């Protein structure tokens, strides 16, 4: 009789572990939590962070700064980098290129 009164096992009970971040149950060995969308392994988190850093896009105002006043945009890139914002490097690079092209145009007109 004791077996009939016992609680039914949860689906995948032994194969479930808590998520490192939200503590919701996920499959053992899962690379990413289906509840909070966080990677479980540190290696996966680092790889994802690097991929996100490479795919950072500049905003419209950043591009206006690069084209109209690259010195200010370059300074803004330094500030972004100091704050840990990954688009700071891109903003500094594009601003430097814009300043170089401006200097070439100015030298060519003399």
Phi and psi in radians as a Rosetta constraint file:
Dihedral C 1 N 2 CA 2 C 2 CIRCULARHARMONIC -1.090 0.35
Dihedral N 2 CA 2 C 2 N 3 CIRCULARHARMONIC -0.634 0.35
Dihedral C 2 N 3 CA 3 C 3 CIRCULARHARMONIC -1.159 0.35
Dihedral N 3 CA 3 C 3 N 4 CIRCULARHARMONIC -0.582 0.35
Dihedral C 3 N 4 CA 4 C 4 CIRCULARHARMONIC -1.276 0.35
Dihedral N 4 CA 4 C 4 N 5 CIRCULARHARMONIC -0.472 0.35
Dihedral C 4 N 5 CA 5 C 5 CIRCULARHARMONIC -1.543 0.35
Dihedral N 5 CA 5 C 5 N 6 CIRCULARHARMONIC -0.173 0.35
Dihedral C 5 N 6 CA 6 C 6 CIRCULARHARMONIC -1.239 0.35
Dihedral N 6 CA 6 C 6 N 7 CIRCULARHARMONIC 2.696 0.35
Dihedral C 6 N 7 CA 7 C 7 CIRCULARHARMONIC -1.264 0.35
Dihedral N 7 CA 7 C 7 N 8 CIRCULARHARMONIC 2.414 0.35
Dihedral C 7 N 8 CA 8 C 8 CIRCULARHARMONIC -1.190 0.35
Dihedral N 8 CA 8 C 8 N 9 CIRCULARHARMONIC 2.532 0.35
Dihedral C 8 N 9 CA 9 C 9 CIRCULARHARMONIC -1.201 0.35
Dihedral N 9 CA 9 C 9 N 10 CIRCULARHARMONIC 2.494 0.35
Dihedral C 9 N 10 CA 10 C 10 CIRCULARHARMONIC -1.195 0.35
Dihedral N 10 CA 10 C 10 N 11 CIRCULARHARMONIC 2.575 0.35
Dihedral C 10 N 11 CA 11 C 11 CIRCULARHARMONIC -1.029 0.35
Dihedral N 11 CA 11 C 11 N 12 CIRCULARHARMONIC 2.195 0.35
Dihedral C 11 N 12 CA 12 C 12 CIRCULARHARMONIC 1.213 0.35
Dihedral N 12 CA 12 C 12 N 13 CIRCULARHARMONIC 0.377 0.35
Dihedral C 12 N 13 CA 13 C 13 CIRCULARHARMONIC -0.800 0.35
Dihedral N 13 CA 13 C 13 N 14 CIRCULARHARMONIC -0.914 0.35
Dihedral C 13 N 14 CA 14 C 14 CIRCULARHARMONIC -1.300 0.35
Dihedral N 14 CA 14 C 14 N 15 CIRCULARHARMONIC -0.355 0.35
Dihedral C 14 N 15 CA 15 C 15 CIRCULARHARMONIC -1.636 0.35
Dihedral N 15 CA 15 C 15 N 16 CIRCULARHARMONIC 0.140 0.35
Dihedral C 15 N 16 CA 16 C 16 CIRCULARHARMONIC -1.842 0.35
Dihedral N 16 CA 16 C 16 N 17 CIRCULARHARMONIC 2.463 0.35
Dihedral C 16 N 17 CA 17 C 17 CIRCULARHARMONIC -2.357 0.35
Dihedral N 17 CA 17 C 17 N 18 CIRCULARHARMONIC 2.750 0.35
Dihedral C 17 N 18 CA 18 C 18 CIRCULARHARMONIC -1.337 0.35
Dihedral N 18 CA 18 C 18 N 19 CIRCULARHARMONIC 2.522 0.35
Dihedral C 18 N 19 CA 19 C 19 CIRCULARHARMONIC -1.110 0.35
Dihedral N 19 CA 19 C 19 N 20 CIRCULARHARMONIC 2.513 0.35
Dihedral C 19 N 20 CA 20 C 20 CIRCULARHARMONIC -1.112 0.35
Dihedral N 20 CA 20 C 20 N 21 CIRCULARHARMONIC -0.437 0.35
Dihedral C 20 N 21 CA 21 C 21 CIRCULARHARMONIC -1.853 0.35
Dihedral N 21 CA 21 C 21 N 22 CIRCULARHARMONIC -0.882 0.35
Dihedral C 21 N 22 CA 22 C 22 CIRCULARHARMONIC -1.809 0.35
Dihedral N 22 CA 22 C 22 N 23 CIRCULARHARMONIC -0.147 0.35
Dihedral C 22 N 23 CA 23 C 23 CIRCULARHARMONIC 1.194 0.35
Dihedral N 23 CA 23 C 23 N 24 CIRCULARHARMONIC 0.158 0.35
Dihedral C 23 N 24 CA 24 C 24 CIRCULARHARMONIC -1.300 0.35
Dihedral N 24 CA 24 C 24 N 25 CIRCULARHARMONIC 2.653 0.35
Dihedral C 24 N 25 CA 25 C 25 CIRCULARHARMONIC -1.261 0.35
Dihedral N 25 CA 25 C 25 N 26 CIRCULARHARMONIC 2.310 0.35
Dihedral C 25 N 26 CA 26 C 26 CIRCULARHARMONIC -2.328 0.35
Dihedral N 26 CA 26 C 26 N 27 CIRCULARHARMONIC 2.873 0.35
Dihedral C 26 N 27 CA 27 C 27 CIRCULARHARMONIC -1.136 0.35
Dihedral N 27 CA 27 C 27 N 28 CIRCULARHARMONIC 2.443 0.35
Dihedral C 27 N 28 CA 28 C 28 CIRCULARHARMONIC -1.070 0.35
Dihedral N 28 CA 28 C 28 N 29 CIRCULARHARMONIC 2.304 0.35
Dihedral C 28 N 29 CA 29 C 29 CIRCULARHARMONIC 1.544 0.35
Dihedral N 29 CA 29 C 29 N 30 CIRCULARHARMONIC -0.003 0.35
Dihedral C 29 N 30 CA 30 C 30 CIRCULARHARMONIC -1.158 0.35
Dihedral N 30 CA 30 C 30 N 31 CIRCULARHARMONIC 2.426 0.35
Dihedral C 30 N 31 CA 31 C 31 CIRCULARHARMONIC -1.469 0.35
Dihedral N 31 CA 31 C 31 N 32 CIRCULARHARMONIC -0.468 0.35
Dihedral C 31 N 32 CA 32 C 32 CIRCULARHARMONIC -2.413 0.35
Dihedral N 32 CA 32 C 32 N 33 CIRCULARHARMONIC 2.456 0.35
Dihedral C 32 N 33 CA 33 C 33 CIRCULARHARMONIC -1.351 0.35
Dihedral N 33 CA 33 C 33 N 34 CIRCULARHARMONIC 2.330 0.35
Dihedral C 33 N 34 CA 34 C 34 CIRCULARHARMONIC -1.373 0.35
Dihedral N 34 CA 34 C 34 N 35 CIRCULARHARMONIC -0.206 0.35
Dihedral C 34 N 35 CA 35 C 35 CIRCULARHARMONIC -1.603 0.35
Dihedral N 35 CA 35 C 35 N 36 CIRCULARHARMONIC -0.883 0.35
Dihedral C 35 N 36 CA 36 C 36 CIRCULARHARMONIC -1.870 0.35
Dihedral N 36 CA 36 C 36 N 37 CIRCULARHARMONIC -0.095 0.35
Dihedral C 36 N 37 CA 37 C 37 CIRCULARHARMONIC 1.176 0.35
Dihedral N 37 CA 37 C 37 N 38 CIRCULARHARMONIC 0.410 0.35
Dihedral C 37 N 38 CA 38 C 38 CIRCULARHARMONIC -1.708 0.35
Dihedral N 38 CA 38 C 38 N 39 CIRCULARHARMONIC 2.498 0.35
Dihedral C 38 N 39 CA 39 C 39 CIRCULARHARMONIC -1.264 0.35
Dihedral N 39 CA 39 C 39 N 40 CIRCULARHARMONIC 2.557 0.35
Dihedral C 39 N 40 CA 40 C 40 CIRCULARHARMONIC -1.596 0.35
Dihedral N 40 CA 40 C 40 N 41 CIRCULARHARMONIC -0.552 0.35
Dihedral C 40 N 41 CA 41 C 41 CIRCULARHARMONIC -1.665 0.35
Dihedral N 41 CA 41 C 41 N 42 CIRCULARHARMONIC 2.469 0.35
Dihedral C 41 N 42 CA 42 C 42 CIRCULARHARMONIC -1.086 0.35
Dihedral N 42 CA 42 C 42 N 43 CIRCULARHARMONIC -0.608 0.35
Dihedral C 42 N 43 CA 43 C 43 CIRCULARHARMONIC -1.102 0.35
Dihedral N 43 CA 43 C 43 N 44 CIRCULARHARMONIC -0.729 0.35
Dihedral C 43 N 44 CA 44 C 44 CIRCULARHARMONIC -1.151 0.35
Dihedral N 44 CA 44 C 44 N 45 CIRCULARHARMONIC -0.669 0.35
Dihedral C 44 N 45 CA 45 C 45 CIRCULARHARMONIC -1.126 0.35
Dihedral N 45 CA 45 C 45 N 46 CIRCULARHARMONIC -0.731 0.35
Dihedral C 45 N 46 CA 46 C 46 CIRCULARHARMONIC -1.142 0.35
Dihedral N 46 CA 46 C 46 N 47 CIRCULARHARMONIC -0.753 0.35
Dihedral C 46 N 47 CA 47 C 47 CIRCULARHARMONIC -1.089 0.35
Dihedral N 47 CA 47 C 47 N 48 CIRCULARHARMONIC -0.750 0.35
Dihedral C 47 N 48 CA 48 C 48 CIRCULARHARMONIC -1.138 0.35
Dihedral N 48 CA 48 C 48 N 49 CIRCULARHARMONIC -0.692 0.35
Dihedral C 48 N 49 CA 49 C 49 CIRCULARHARMONIC -1.121 0.35
Dihedral N 49 CA 49 C 49 N 50 CIRCULARHARMONIC -0.743 0.35
Dihedral C 49 N 50 CA 50 C 50 CIRCULARHARMONIC -1.111 0.35
Dihedral N 50 CA 50 C 50 N 51 CIRCULARHARMONIC -0.716 0.35
Dihedral C 50 N 51 CA 51 C 51 CIRCULARHARMONIC -1.123 0.35
Dihedral N 51 CA 51 C 51 N 52 CIRCULARHARMONIC -0.682 0.35
Dihedral C 51 N 52 CA 52 C 52 CIRCULARHARMONIC -1.180 0.35
Dihedral N 52 CA 52 C 52 N 53 CIRCULARHARMONIC -0.667 0.35
Dihedral C 52 N 53 CA 53 C 53 CIRCULARHARMONIC -1.093 0.35
Dihedral N 53 CA 53 C 53 N 54 CIRCULARHARMONIC -0.643 0.35
Dihedral C 53 N 54 CA 54 C 54 CIRCULARHARMONIC -1.298 0.35
Dihedral N 54 CA 54 C 54 N 55 CIRCULARHARMONIC -0.467 0.35
Dihedral C 54 N 55 CA 55 C 55 CIRCULARHARMONIC -1.706 0.35
Dihedral N 55 CA 55 C 55 N 56 CIRCULARHARMONIC 0.302 0.35
Dihedral C 55 N 56 CA 56 C 56 CIRCULARHARMONIC -1.237 0.35
Dihedral N 56 CA 56 C 56 N 57 CIRCULARHARMONIC 2.326 0.35
Dihedral C 56 N 57 CA 57 C 57 CIRCULARHARMONIC -1.942 0.35
Dihedral N 57 CA 57 C 57 N 58 CIRCULARHARMONIC 2.548 0.35
Dihedral C 57 N 58 CA 58 C 58 CIRCULARHARMONIC -1.394 0.35
Dihedral N 58 CA 58 C 58 N 59 CIRCULARHARMONIC 2.562 0.35
Dihedral C 58 N 59 CA 59 C 59 CIRCULARHARMONIC -1.372 0.35
Dihedral N 59 CA 59 C 59 N 60 CIRCULARHARMONIC 2.981 0.35
Dihedral C 59 N 60 CA 60 C 60 CIRCULARHARMONIC -1.057 0.35
Dihedral N 60 CA 60 C 60 N 61 CIRCULARHARMONIC -0.720 0.35
Dihedral C 60 N 61 CA 61 C 61 CIRCULARHARMONIC -1.161 0.35
Dihedral N 61 CA 61 C 61 N 62 CIRCULARHARMONIC -0.581 0.35
Dihedral C 61 N 62 CA 62 C 62 CIRCULARHARMONIC -1.101 0.35
Dihedral N 62 CA 62 C 62 N 63 CIRCULARHARMONIC -0.769 0.35
Dihedral C 62 N 63 CA 63 C 63 CIRCULARHARMONIC -1.150 0.35
Dihedral N 63 CA 63 C 63 N 64 CIRCULARHARMONIC -0.662 0.35
Dihedral C 63 N 64 CA 64 C 64 CIRCULARHARMONIC -1.080 0.35
Dihedral N 64 CA 64 C 64 N 65 CIRCULARHARMONIC -0.737 0.35
Dihedral C 64 N 65 CA 65 C 65 CIRCULARHARMONIC -1.085 0.35
Dihedral N 65 CA 65 C 65 N 66 CIRCULARHARMONIC -0.746 0.35
Dihedral C 65 N 66 CA 66 C 66 CIRCULARHARMONIC -1.070 0.35
Dihedral N 66 CA 66 C 66 N 67 CIRCULARHARMONIC -0.746 0.35
Dihedral C 66 N 67 CA 67 C 67 CIRCULARHARMONIC -1.426 0.35
Dihedral N 67 CA 67 C 67 N 68 CIRCULARHARMONIC -0.639 0.35
Dihedral C 67 N 68 CA 68 C 68 CIRCULARHARMONIC -1.627 0.35
Dihedral N 68 CA 68 C 68 N 69 CIRCULARHARMONIC -0.668 0.35
Dihedral C 68 N 69 CA 69 C 69 CIRCULARHARMONIC -2.547 0.35
Dihedral N 69 CA 69 C 69 N 70 CIRCULARHARMONIC 1.365 0.35
Dihedral C 69 N 70 CA 70 C 70 CIRCULARHARMONIC -1.125 0.35
Dihedral N 70 CA 70 C 70 N 71 CIRCULARHARMONIC -0.440 0.35
Dihedral C 70 N 71 CA 71 C 71 CIRCULARHARMONIC -1.157 0.35
Dihedral N 71 CA 71 C 71 N 72 CIRCULARHARMONIC -0.779 0.35
Dihedral C 71 N 72 CA 72 C 72 CIRCULARHARMONIC -1.160 0.35
Dihedral N 72 CA 72 C 72 N 73 CIRCULARHARMONIC -0.682 0.35
Dihedral C 72 N 73 CA 73 C 73 CIRCULARHARMONIC -1.110 0.35
Dihedral N 73 CA 73 C 73 N 74 CIRCULARHARMONIC -0.648 0.35
Dihedral C 73 N 74 CA 74 C 74 CIRCULARHARMONIC -1.112 0.35
Dihedral N 74 CA 74 C 74 N 75 CIRCULARHARMONIC -0.759 0.35
Dihedral C 74 N 75 CA 75 C 75 CIRCULARHARMONIC -1.106 0.35
Dihedral N 75 CA 75 C 75 N 76 CIRCULARHARMONIC -0.704 0.35
Dihedral C 75 N 76 CA 76 C 76 CIRCULARHARMONIC -1.089 0.35
Dihedral N 76 CA 76 C 76 N 77 CIRCULARHARMONIC -0.653 0.35
Dihedral C 76 N 77 CA 77 C 77 CIRCULARHARMONIC -1.092 0.35
Dihedral N 77 CA 77 C 77 N 78 CIRCULARHARMONIC -0.666 0.35
Dihedral C 77 N 78 CA 78 C 78 CIRCULARHARMONIC -1.113 0.35
Dihedral N 78 CA 78 C 78 N 79 CIRCULARHARMONIC -0.736 0.35
Dihedral C 78 N 79 CA 79 C 79 CIRCULARHARMONIC -1.119 0.35
Dihedral N 79 CA 79 C 79 N 80 CIRCULARHARMONIC -0.781 0.35
Dihedral C 79 N 80 CA 80 C 80 CIRCULARHARMONIC -1.004 0.35
Dihedral N 80 CA 80 C 80 N 81 CIRCULARHARMONIC -0.790 0.35
Dihedral C 80 N 81 CA 81 C 81 CIRCULARHARMONIC -1.108 0.35
Dihedral N 81 CA 81 C 81 N 82 CIRCULARHARMONIC -0.700 0.35
Dihedral C 81 N 82 CA 82 C 82 CIRCULARHARMONIC -1.120 0.35
Dihedral N 82 CA 82 C 82 N 83 CIRCULARHARMONIC -0.517 0.35
Dihedral C 82 N 83 CA 83 C 83 CIRCULARHARMONIC -1.487 0.35
Dihedral N 83 CA 83 C 83 N 84 CIRCULARHARMONIC -0.087 0.35
Dihedral C 83 N 84 CA 84 C 84 CIRCULARHARMONIC 1.522 0.35
Dihedral N 84 CA 84 C 84 N 85 CIRCULARHARMONIC 0.194 0.35
Dihedral C 84 N 85 CA 85 C 85 CIRCULARHARMONIC -1.361 0.35
Dihedral N 85 CA 85 C 85 N 86 CIRCULARHARMONIC 2.150 0.35
Dihedral C 85 N 86 CA 86 C 86 CIRCULARHARMONIC -1.167 0.35
Dihedral N 86 CA 86 C 86 N 87 CIRCULARHARMONIC -0.303 0.35
Dihedral C 86 N 87 CA 87 C 87 CIRCULARHARMONIC -1.402 0.35
Dihedral N 87 CA 87 C 87 N 88 CIRCULARHARMONIC -0.090 0.35
Dihedral C 87 N 88 CA 88 C 88 CIRCULARHARMONIC -1.062 0.35
Dihedral N 88 CA 88 C 88 N 89 CIRCULARHARMONIC -0.738 0.35
Dihedral C 88 N 89 CA 89 C 89 CIRCULARHARMONIC -1.122 0.35
Dihedral N 89 CA 89 C 89 N 90 CIRCULARHARMONIC -0.749 0.35
Dihedral C 89 N 90 CA 90 C 90 CIRCULARHARMONIC -1.118 0.35
Dihedral N 90 CA 90 C 90 N 91 CIRCULARHARMONIC -0.749 0.35
Dihedral C 90 N 91 CA 91 C 91 CIRCULARHARMONIC -1.115 0.35
Dihedral N 91 CA 91 C 91 N 92 CIRCULARHARMONIC -0.717 0.35
Dihedral C 91 N 92 CA 92 C 92 CIRCULARHARMONIC -1.139 0.35
Dihedral N 92 CA 92 C 92 N 93 CIRCULARHARMONIC -0.736 0.35
Dihedral C 92 N 93 CA 93 C 93 CIRCULARHARMONIC -1.105 0.35
Dihedral N 93 CA 93 C 93 N 94 CIRCULARHARMONIC -0.864 0.35
Dihedral C 93 N 94 CA 94 C 94 CIRCULARHARMONIC -1.141 0.35
Dihedral N 94 CA 94 C 94 N 95 CIRCULARHARMONIC -0.611 0.35
Dihedral C 94 N 95 CA 95 C 95 CIRCULARHARMONIC -1.160 0.35
Dihedral N 95 CA 95 C 95 N 96 CIRCULARHARMONIC -0.723 0.35
Dihedral C 95 N 96 CA 96 C 96 CIRCULARHARMONIC -1.109 0.35
Dihedral N 96 CA 96 C 96 N 97 CIRCULARHARMONIC -0.721 0.35
Dihedral C 96 N 97 CA 97 C 97 CIRCULARHARMONIC -1.106 0.35
Dihedral N 97 CA 97 C 97 N 98 CIRCULARHARMONIC -0.739 0.35
Dihedral C 97 N 98 CA 98 C 98 CIRCULARHARMONIC -1.113 0.35
Dihedral N 98 CA 98 C 98 N 99 CIRCULARHARMONIC -0.719 0.35
Dihedral C 98 N 99 CA 99 C 99 CIRCULARHARMONIC -1.122 0.35
Dihedral N 99 CA 99 C 99 N 100 CIRCULARHARMONIC -0.699 0.35
Dihedral C 99 N 100 CA 100 C 100 CIRCULARHARMONIC -1.123 0.35
Dihedral N 100 CA 100 C 100 N 101 CIRCULARHARMONIC -0.797 0.35
Dihedral C 100 N 101 CA 101 C 101 CIRCULARHARMONIC -1.115 0.35
Dihedral N 101 CA 101 C 101 N 102 CIRCULARHARMONIC -0.703 0.35
Dihedral C 101 N 102 CA 102 C 102 CIRCULARHARMONIC -1.070 0.35
Dihedral N 102 CA 102 C 102 N 103 CIRCULARHARMONIC -0.710 0.35
Dihedral C 102 N 103 CA 103 C 103 CIRCULARHARMONIC -1.168 0.35
Dihedral N 103 CA 103 C 103 N 104 CIRCULARHARMONIC -0.687 0.35
Dihedral C 103 N 104 CA 104 C 104 CIRCULARHARMONIC -1.110 0.35
Dihedral N 104 CA 104 C 104 N 105 CIRCULARHARMONIC -0.745 0.35
Dihedral C 104 N 105 CA 105 C 105 CIRCULARHARMONIC -1.125 0.35
Dihedral N 105 CA 105 C 105 N 106 CIRCULARHARMONIC -0.691 0.35
Dihedral C 105 N 106 CA 106 C 106 CIRCULARHARMONIC -1.184 0.35
Dihedral N 106 CA 106 C 106 N 107 CIRCULARHARMONIC -0.706 0.35
Dihedral C 106 N 107 CA 107 C 107 CIRCULARHARMONIC -1.207 0.35
Dihedral N 107 CA 107 C 107 N 108 CIRCULARHARMONIC -0.580 0.35
Dihedral C 107 N 108 CA 108 C 108 CIRCULARHARMONIC -1.278 0.35
Dihedral N 108 CA 108 C 108 N 109 CIRCULARHARMONIC -0.445 0.35
Dihedral C 108 N 109 CA 109 C 109 CIRCULARHARMONIC -1.480 0.35
Dihedral N 109 CA 109 C 109 N 110 CIRCULARHARMONIC -0.106 0.35
